[in-house]
Amino acid sequence: MDAEPLRIEIYPNCSLSVRGASGFFAGLCGVSFGIAGILALQGFWPVLPFAGLEMALLGWALKVSLARRFHRQTITVTESDVSVESRDGSHCAQVVFPRHWAQVTLRHPKSRLHPSRLTIESHGRQCELGSFLTEEERRGLALRLQRLIGRINETPSLA
């Protein structure tokens, strides 16, 4: 009897809502352009383009940050396969590995400033998992996947 497939869905923690980001952006625009306007009235008009550039850069950064809400990775472990489906908004990609030959690897960073890399590998192919997770979350996911998938040439029971 085949065990029920196990699904793990991972996604980034995006606590900033669209409404919150809009309010934050509007508040900072008001303060920045208010101060720039006062300085422009005193003859320091070159401040205005820099304030505009600064707010345009902030708007772009908020847009990129909010786009992370749509990133998802679904890991499905069955008796025979391990599949990873990565969704980024409308783009979707799926990689399937034979479970018996798959290996979970957590690569430590070369520098303390860089994050580790968690991958599933088999037959010369690899798929990175959880690049958006914190270091602690990535280590926990690695341990859970190593228990589920096992080592190369090893297939633990899903039950």
URFEN-V127153 format. One record per helix or strand of 3 or more residues. SS is the DSSP state (H for helix, E for strand). FROM is the first residue (numbers start at 0). LEN is the number of residues. Records with the same first field share a line. If there is no record, write none. Layout:
# URFEN-V127153
SS=FROM-LEN + FROM-LEN
This chain:
# URFEN-V127153
E=5-5 + 70-7 + 80-8 + 90-8 + 102-5 + 116-6 + 124-5
H=17-24 + 46-24 + 98-3 + 134-15
